[in-house]
């Protein structure tokens, strides 16, 4: 039985993390989320591709940082619901001693944190912070209980910054976190862009359901988030085109989701 301190999980309003989980093929959603998700697919059939490819981008980026750049600490802000190969699983499969701090403020995500914590390696650390990314100062303060901010950290914002109310607020959040980490740290970030009218309409319709608005922004605004950082090849691209796995059949098609991996000098 839940206790008096159990977080309130709203099942009458669709939630982006649960809808995203549905689009990725997960099981952690409610009927209201499935209805909203199906409505979104009718508007933009590519949305399920974006959902799946966003996780593939995460896997490739984390594997690259842990395997090729020696990063052993990750701060995954706005992590969402687990579906497959989460950040700690990818990082710790490369280096078991990796420390991962997840940040989210969705009650259902936090409920699932208990299960995730049991899958960490004995050598590593996996933990959650209950916080809204609009409060980066609190995130930094809490993360310092688990991560060494004198050593490089992989900072991750994976498809969540569209929830920022304004572009200035988006930049404030990212730059506050990056200012707190040392040289040699990395930013891994992607977000949906406004070059697909179907995707823009999907986001507008989602706002109409009562969910937290998600604002697709121009590619140039997303790319500007990386100003002052050293881009890892191939730079700022559609997430399907960032160091993709070789394909034997067909070609890799860009989608309206762009991002990069970049190093803080």
N, C-alpha and C positions, 0 to 999 in steps of 0.2 A: 504494500500500500504506500502511496506517496506521502511524504511528510509535509508539514506546513511550509517548509522551505523549498519545496519542489518548484521549479520554474513553470510558469504558465505557458502551455503550448496551445496556440490558437489554431483550431481545426476548421474554423469557419471562414478564414481569409487565406487565400493562396500565398505561399511564401517562396521567394526566388530560390533559396537553397534546396527546398524540397522539389520544386518544379525541375530544377537543374538535375537533381538526382533521378527524377523520372525520365528526363530526356537522355541521360547517360545509361539508362537501363537498370537503375538501382531499384530498391524496394522500400525506401524510407520516405514515403509521401502519403498524403491523405487524398480522399476522393476529390476534394476541392482543388487540390494541386493537379491531379490527373486531368480534370475537366479543363483547367486553365492551360495545362501543358498541351493537351490535344487541340485546343483552340489556337494556341501559338503555332503548332505544326501546320495547321490549315493555312495560316497567314504566311508563314515562312518555313517551308519544308526543310531548309538547310539548317534549322536550329539544332536538330539532333546531331548533325555533323559537327557543328561548332562545339557542342557539349562534349562529344567524344574526343574531338581533336584538341580541345583545351587540356584534357587530362594527358593526352599523349605529349603535348608540349611540356607540361609539368614534369613528366617522367624523363624526357630527354634533357631538360634543363638541369634538374636536380642531379641526374646521373653525371652530367658533364661537370658540374661544380664539385661534386664529391670525388669524382674519379680523375678529372684532369686538372682541376684548380685547387685541390686539397682543402676545400671548405668542409668544416666539421660542425658548423652551427647554422641552423636555419630558423628564421622567424617568419612563419607563414600566416599572414594577416588576412582574415576573412576566409578561412579555410573551407567552409561549407561542409556538406555531408560526405562521409566516406563512401566510395563506390569500388574503386580498384586502385591498387598501387599508390597508396598515399605517400606524402612527402617522407615520413619517417621510414616507411618500408623501403622506398627507393634508396634513400641516403644510407641507411644502415645495412642494406644489402651490399653496398660498395665499401663502407667503412663502419663497422658495428659500433664504434665509439661516438658516432654522430649524436648531437643534441638537437632536438627539434621542439620548438615552442609554437603551438597553434593558438591563434587568436580568433574568437568569434563571440557573438552575443546572442546567437539563436538558441533557444532552450533545447530544441531537438538535437542540434549539433553537440551541445554540451552533454546531453544525455548519452550520446554515442561515444563521448570521450572516454568513458569508463572502459568500454570494450577496446578502444585503440590503445589505451595505456597498457593493457595486458600483452600486446604484441610487440612491445619494444624489446631491444636486445639487452642482455644483462650489462653490457659495457656502456650502453648509451643512455640517453634520457629522452623521454617523450612526455610532454605535459601540455595542458591547456590553460589559457587565460580567458576569463569571461570579461570581454571588453568590446566596446564599439570602436571601430577604427577612426572615427572622428575625434577620438581622445588619444592621440598618439603619445602624449606625455605619460599618461597612465600605463599604456602598453610598454613603453620603454622602462618605466620604473619597475613594473612587475616582471618583465623579461630578464632584468638584471639579477633576479633571484636564481635564474637557471643558466643564463648564458654569460660568457665573459666578453664584455664590450671592449676589451683591449685586444681581442683577437677578431679576425674577419668573420663576418656573418652574411649569410645569404638571406636577403630581405625579399619577401614574395608578396605581390598583390595580384592574384590570379582572377581576373574577370570580375572584380568587385568595385572598382573605383567609379564605375558608372552610377553608383548609388550616392556619390558626393553631390550635394545640392548645387554647388557651383564649381566652375573650373578652378577658381582661386583656392577653394577649399580643398580640392583634389591635390593641387600642388603643395599646399600647406602640409597636408598629412604626409605625403611622400617625403618631402624635404626635411620635415621634422625628424622622421625616423632615420633618414640617411645621414643627417647631421650628427646623429648619436652614435653611429658605427664607425669603425676606424678605416683607414686606407686599406685597400685590398678586399674590402667587402663588395658584394654584388647586389644589384637590383634585378630581380626577375619579375616582369610585369607584362600583362596583356589586358586588352579591353576591347569590347565591341565597338565598331566604328559605324559612322552614319552613311557609308557609301552604298548600303543596300536599303532601298525603300521598304522592302518587306520586313527587314529586321527593325527598322525605325517604327513601323506600324505595329509590329508585335510588342515592342516596348511601351508604346503609347496605350495599347489595349490592356497591357498588364497593369499599368498605372490606374486605369479605369476600374479594375477589380478591387481596388483598395490596397494593393500591395505597395511596398516601398518603391517609389519611382526609380527607374534605371534609365540613364541618359546616354545614348550613343553619341560619341563625339568625333570630330574630324580626325583623320589620321595624323595631321600635322600637330594637333594638340596632344595626342597620345605620345607621339615621338618626342615632343618638347619636354616631357617628363624626364627624359634621359639626358637632358642638357648637362654638360660638365662631366659626364661619365664616359668611360672608354668602352665602346661597343664591342661585343664579341661577334665575330663573323657568323652569319651573314648580315648582321646589323638589324635594323628595324624592318620587319617583314610580316606578312601574314603568318600566323602561328603554324600553319601547315608547312611552311617553307623554311622554318628555323631548324637547321641541321636535321633534315628528315631522314628516316631510314630509307634505304634503297628499295625501290619498288620494281617488281618484275613485269607488271602489267599496268598499262595506263600511265597517267601523269598526275603530279601533285597539283591540285587546284587551289588557288588562293580563296579564302573566305573573309567575311567582314569582321575579322578579329585579328588585331595586329599587336605585336609586342616585340620584346627583345630581352637579351641578357647583357648587362653592362657592369663594368668594374668601377668602383670609386677610386680615383687616383690617390 
